[in-house]
Amino acid sequence: MTPVRRNNQEWLPSIFSDFFDNDWMPRMNATTPAVNVIENETEYKVEVAAPGMTKEDFCVHLADENQLVISMEKKNETKNSDNSKYLRREFSYSKFQQTLVLPDDVEKEHINASVNDGVLTIDLPKKTQEEKAKDCKVIEIK
């Protein structure tokens, strides 16, 4: 079972998703970073594209029901120290949250996250066969 991306707009019919995700409206999802999920024999890897973000801008935590929550918040403000007045002033604020449902075979105690060159990488190691066997509780039949 691979990590599943939860879409916050599940209530919208797919026809709306198809309309908003096409080339006619390219800026609709501009604030949502791209997410890659990669699997190999020993781990899952989640990559989140976030150019210009630092590790202080991210929060990664485990929630109930095997959920990995990735959130990001970035505020940019320019301040004027002199007595000039603004003819135009722009604030930049970005906020993002993505929830992934983790497979049962992830070692939750050994999850690692790092940011490098604008990409947040989260390593989700898989349990070994021995650890999977420990998790399996055998019930004695009487």
NORJO-V368914 format. One record per residue. N is the residue number from 0. SS is DSSP state (hx for helix, st for strand, lp for the rest). PHI is phi in radians with two decimals (999 if undefined). Layout:
n=N ss=SS phi=PHI
n=N ss=SS phi=PHI
//
This chain:
n=0 ss=lp phi=999
n=1 ss=lp phi=-1.71
n=2 ss=lp phi=-1.01
n=3 ss=st phi=-1.93
n=4 ss=st phi=-1.47
n=5 ss=lp phi=-1.64
n=6 ss=lp phi=-1.57
n=7 ss=lp phi=-1.26
n=8 ss=lp phi=-1.96
n=9 ss=lp phi=-1.11
n=10 ss=lp phi=-1.33
n=11 ss=lp phi=-1.35
n=12 ss=lp phi=-1.10
n=13 ss=hx phi=-1.09
n=14 ss=hx phi=-1.11
n=15 ss=hx phi=-1.21
n=16 ss=hx phi=-1.09
n=17 ss=hx phi=-1.09
n=18 ss=hx phi=-1.17
n=19 ss=hx phi=-1.32
n=20 ss=lp phi=-1.65
n=21 ss=lp phi=-1.68
n=22 ss=hx phi=-1.26
n=23 ss=hx phi=-1.21
n=24 ss=hx phi=-2.28
n=25 ss=lp phi=-1.21
n=26 ss=lp phi=-1.57
n=27 ss=lp phi=-1.02
n=28 ss=lp phi=-1.86
n=29 ss=lp phi=-1.15
n=30 ss=lp phi=-1.59
n=31 ss=lp phi=-1.67
n=32 ss=lp phi=-1.14
n=33 ss=lp phi=-1.28
n=34 ss=st phi=-2.18
n=35 ss=st phi=-1.89
n=36 ss=st phi=-2.17
n=37 ss=st phi=-2.09
n=38 ss=st phi=-2.24
n=39 ss=lp phi=-2.32
n=40 ss=lp phi=-1.15
n=41 ss=lp phi=-1.89
n=42 ss=st phi=-2.79
n=43 ss=st phi=-1.85
n=44 ss=st phi=-2.35
n=45 ss=st phi=-1.93
n=46 ss=st phi=-2.09
n=47 ss=st phi=-2.10
n=48 ss=st phi=-1.36
n=49 ss=lp phi=-2.57
n=50 ss=lp phi=-1.03
n=51 ss=lp phi=1.45
n=52 ss=lp phi=-1.60
n=53 ss=lp phi=-2.01
n=54 ss=hx phi=-1.12
n=55 ss=hx phi=-1.22
n=56 ss=hx phi=-1.43
n=57 ss=st phi=-1.87
n=58 ss=st phi=-2.41
n=59 ss=st phi=-2.14
n=60 ss=st phi=-2.60
n=61 ss=st phi=-1.66
n=62 ss=st phi=-1.92
n=63 ss=lp phi=-1.07
n=64 ss=lp phi=1.07
n=65 ss=lp phi=1.05
n=66 ss=st phi=-1.84
n=67 ss=st phi=-1.76
n=68 ss=st phi=-1.85
n=69 ss=st phi=-2.00
n=70 ss=st phi=-2.25
n=71 ss=st phi=-2.52
n=72 ss=st phi=-2.51
n=73 ss=st phi=-2.40
n=74 ss=st phi=-2.11
n=75 ss=st phi=-2.20
n=76 ss=lp phi=-2.30
n=77 ss=lp phi=-1.93
n=78 ss=lp phi=-2.03
n=79 ss=lp phi=-1.75
n=80 ss=lp phi=-1.61
n=81 ss=lp phi=-1.56
n=82 ss=lp phi=-1.59
n=83 ss=lp phi=-1.39
n=84 ss=lp phi=-1.93
n=85 ss=lp phi=-1.43
n=86 ss=lp phi=-1.61
n=87 ss=lp phi=-2.69
n=88 ss=lp phi=-2.39
n=89 ss=lp phi=-2.12
n=90 ss=lp phi=-1.83
n=91 ss=st phi=-2.09
n=92 ss=st phi=-2.49
n=93 ss=st phi=-2.24
n=94 ss=st phi=-2.46
n=95 ss=st phi=-2.59
n=96 ss=st phi=-2.53
n=97 ss=st phi=-2.30
n=98 ss=st phi=-2.04
n=99 ss=st phi=-2.01
n=100 ss=st phi=-1.52
n=101 ss=lp phi=-1.46
n=102 ss=lp phi=-1.18
n=103 ss=lp phi=-1.21
n=104 ss=lp phi=-1.59
n=105 ss=st phi=-1.54
n=106 ss=lp phi=-1.41
n=107 ss=hx phi=-1.15
n=108 ss=hx phi=-1.31
n=109 ss=hx phi=-2.04
n=110 ss=lp phi=-1.29
n=111 ss=st phi=-2.18
n=112 ss=st phi=-2.36
n=113 ss=st phi=-2.63
n=114 ss=st phi=-2.09
n=115 ss=st phi=-2.60
n=116 ss=lp phi=0.92
n=117 ss=lp phi=1.34
n=118 ss=st phi=-2.19
n=119 ss=st phi=-1.48
n=120 ss=st phi=-2.04
n=121 ss=st phi=-2.06
n=122 ss=st phi=-1.66
n=123 ss=st phi=-2.07
n=124 ss=st phi=-1.16
n=125 ss=st phi=-1.50
n=126 ss=lp phi=-1.26
n=127 ss=lp phi=-1.35
n=128 ss=hx phi=-1.05
n=129 ss=hx phi=-1.15
n=130 ss=hx phi=-1.19
n=131 ss=hx phi=-1.11
n=132 ss=hx phi=-1.15
n=133 ss=hx phi=-1.12
n=134 ss=hx phi=-1.23
n=135 ss=lp phi=-1.35
n=136 ss=lp phi=-1.69
n=137 ss=lp phi=-1.53
n=138 ss=lp phi=-1.82
n=139 ss=lp phi=-1.25
n=140 ss=lp phi=-1.62
n=141 ss=lp phi=-1.86
//
